[in-house]
Amino acid sequence: MSRDFEFKQLLRAYRGGIISEATFESEMRALENGKAMTNGNGAGFHAFGRTYRSERDAIVSFIDKVRAGEANGGEAFSRWAEVCTTDCIRSGIRMIAEREAYHSRIFAKRLEELGGECRAQNTEDGRKFTEYLGNPSIPDTEKLLSFTKRVGKPEDAIKPICDFQASLKEDLGTKEALRLFAEDELSSTKWLWDACAALNAPKQESAQPMMN
């Protein structure tokens, strides 16, 4: 990455209110000294077991991957809703599909604001997940069991998001967006766990309402 490009990205972040004046001046001094941009401490930004050049770089990498994953999630749950035969969960699945889709749109917009590019693509695992949920021959109860096994406990599933969100110091806009994202994901996952427990309960308990 050329110093000219780094300067333009840094200036764009400052003008957009993404970084403070103090951070802008610190990064400018680093550039003048021939160093890569950091998050202000000269040691890079640590997240997900690796070190990024700056907080911004870590954010761009993360939300790009989230954008692609949530787009796939929106499609996967939409296809499930189309073939869902269990009346009490169909509308809930549609709501989750909408959540996933709007998360992808919001993060794509934020990526653009940060001067990043949409590079992450859907994975082979993601494509298989969509095909699985959209398969009309697989019972909804089995799909619920598969999903809960895939994501694990709701609080554990969102922990990486929460940890990353808590580590952000400069980009408060993304920090708050990730807070809401984590809350959405927790809500969706908890609902799916509740549905799974209710619909896969022993037959003698199946007459109980799914939710209190």
N, C-alpha and C positions, 0 to 999 in steps of 0.2 A: 504494500500500500504506500503510495507516494505521500510526501509531506504536504503537498498541495491539496491532495484529496482529504487528508486528515484535517487540515485546517478548515476546509469548506464544511466538512461534517461537524467539526467542533463549533464553528460559527453558527451553523444551522441549529444545532442543539441549544446554544445559548440564546439565539433570537427567538426560538420556539418556547423558551422557558423551561427546557428540559434539565439544564444544569444551571447552577448559580453563577454569579459574577466571579466569586472567589475561585470556584472550580475552573471556570473558563480561563482566568488568569494563570492558575497553576498549570493547566494543560498547555497553555501557550508557552510558558517558560520551558516546559518539558520538550515541546516541539523545537523551540529555539536551541535547546541543548542537544538536539538530535535524538531524543528519546521517544519511544512510543507513548501514546496516550494511555493513562491509567485512570483509576478512580480517585486520584488525588493523593494517594499515599506512596506512589512510586513503585509499588510492588505488584501491580496488577489487581485483578478482581477474582476472588476465589468462589467457585460455585460448582456443584455437581461433580466434585472430585477433580476439577481441573482449574487452571489459572487462565483467565481471559485478559486481554490487553487493558480493558476498562469495564466499568459497570455497564456502559452502553452496549459493548460487544456481547456481554453475557445476556443482556436483555434481548437483543436482536436475535441471538441464536435460540434462546428459549422460546420466545413468542412465535418465531417462525415455525418451530417444530409443533408448538401447541396449535397454531393456526391450521396446519395440515392435518393434525390429529383430530381436531374438533370438526373440521369439514367432513372427514370420513365418518366421525361419530354421528353427525347430523344425517348423513345419507344412510348409515347403518340402521339407526333407530326409525327413520322414516320407512325404510323397507320392512322392518319388523312390524310397524304399525299397520302397514298395508295387508299383511298376512296374519295379523294377530286374531285369534279366535276366542280370546278371553275378554269378555266385555268390560270387566272391572279394571283392567289395566291398560286398555287400548288408548284412552285419552291421555293417561299419564305418560305413556311411551311417546305419544305425539308431542307432548310438552317438552320432554327431554330432547327429542329431535330438534325442536326449535331452539332450545337452549344451546345445544352443541353448535348449531348453524350460526347463531348470532355471535357466539364466542369467536368463531373463525373470522367473521366479518370485522368485529371490533379489533382483533389482533392484527388483521391485515391492514386496517387503517392505521393502527399505532405503528406498525412496521414502516409504513410509508412516511409517517410523520418523523420517524427517527432516521430516515434516509436509508433504511435497509431494503432488502429485496426478498421477494417470496421465492425461496429456493427449495425448501423442504418439500418432499413429495410423499404421497401415500406409500406406506410400506406393504410388503407382501402379506405380513401378518394382519395389517389393517384391511386389506382386500378380502382376506379369508374371513375375517370377523364380520364384514358386511354381508358376504355371501351366506354365512352361517345364520345370521339374524334374519335375513330375507328368505330363508328356505321354508316354504310352507309345510313341508313334511316333518319338521322338527317341532315338537310340542312347546308351548310357551313356558311350561314348568321347567323343561330341560334347558331352555335358553336362559331362564332366570338363574338356575343352578350354575350354569357355565359362566355367566357374567360375574356372579358373586365370587366364584373361585378365581376368575381372571383378575379382578381388581383388589381382592382382599377386603379387610375391614375398612369401612368408610373413612375413619379418622386416619388410618395408616395410608390410605390411597391419596389423600390430599396433603400429607405431611411435606413432601418435596416442594409443593407449591408454596405452602406456608413458610417453610424455611427460607426459600429464595426470596419471597416477598419481604420477610423480616430483615433480610440482609441489604436491601436497597436503601441507599441514603440520599441519592441525588435526584433520581427520576421519580418524583412523588406521584406523577400521573399514572405511570405504569404500576407503581406500588399499590395504589388504591384499586386499579382495575384488577390486579391479581388477587386482591383481598375479596372482591366480589366474585371473581371467577372461582376461587376456592370454596366460597359459601354455596355457590350454585352446584358445584361438583359434589359437595358434601350432601346437599339436599337430594340431588338426583340419586346418588349412590345409596343413601339411607332408605329412600323410597323403594328402590329395587330390592334391597335386602329385606325390607318388610314384606314386600309382595312375594318374594321367594319363600320366606318362612311361612306365610299364610297359605299359599297355594300348594306348597309341598308338604303341608302338615298331614298327619294321619287322617284317614277318611272320617273318623268320628269327630275330628275337630274342624273339618272343612266347612261346616255350616256356620262357623263363627265369622263375623265381619272382618274384612282384611285390615281395616284401619279403625282405631278408636276415635 
